[in-house]
Amino acid sequence: MEQASTLVSDLLERNLVSVRNDCGFSRLRTRMQEVELEALDRAVELIKLDNGSGKAKVYSCQWLTEVLNKHGYKISSSTISRHLSGRCGCE
């Protein structure tokens, strides 16, 4: 019989399988059509290639957030930023 986890065991023995979930960005991608996914992938490439900083940066996580939100895909720039830097639940 499997023993239920306790707070102490969960705090001391991290089980990566149980805590890894797709992040909001990955879940958003599952709702898109193929042509939208291709455009999103290109936008992500543009963000990664844009070497500007501050107001000189044309393509950013904030820009992508505004575009996605405008078209009904609710997501925050911090969620996008975490995903693009590999600090989300997907990794």
Number of C-alpha atoms within 10 A of each C-alpha: 3 4 5 6 8 9 7 8 10 10 9 9 8 10 10 9 7 7 10 12 14 14 17 17 21 15 11 15 15 10 11 13 9 11 9 12 15 12 11 16 13 12 17 17 12 14 19 14 11 13 11 12 10 7 6 9 12 13 19 22 20 14 15 19 20 16 13 16 13 10 9 8 16 14 16 17 16 12 16 23 17 16 19 15 10 11 13 19 15 15 11
